[in-house]
């Protein structure tokens, strides 16, 4: 059996980054883009859009697996900081919590324009996730977009019955990146150079 030769294109990926309304309003678009370009990743597409709830419903799909994942993440955060999520949100069911977060995300993402960016490069998905930081800015390490540029946490967000403001979204997997690329960009909006 002949072994396949490894070439650079085997590692080339596309991923979607969204500068959310809070990042746009705070004038952080350039700062976000700079972080990726300094690393050598390429901007293959970019546009500013104001999305409606119908579009956001396609991005944050009505999906039990997603609800559970988001709910579990929030439950872990509350456990870590020693707060009672049931007292704060009225439920300890990860799926119910995930549904609540989805509603808050709809309000958050439709609150202003979003800058959608398609980024290409070797290992782009993993590298972008590292540069962006963890979901919660409070827990993101210094040197990351979320860790350097914001302080929000689930505790503050839940007190305000809103989603965590974390400046950017980044695709979490190859499957998610491919889905988001098709959702956010038409083929004629993607450039190769």
Secondary structure by P-SEA (a helix, b strand, c coil): cbbbbbccccccbbbbbbbcaaaaaacaaaaaaaaaaaacccccbbbbbbccaaaaaaaacccaaaaaaaaaaaaaaaaaaccccccccccccaaaaaaaaaaaaaaaaacbbbbbbbbbccaaaaaaaaaacccccccccccccccccccccaaaaaaacccccccccccccaaaaaaaaaacccccccccc
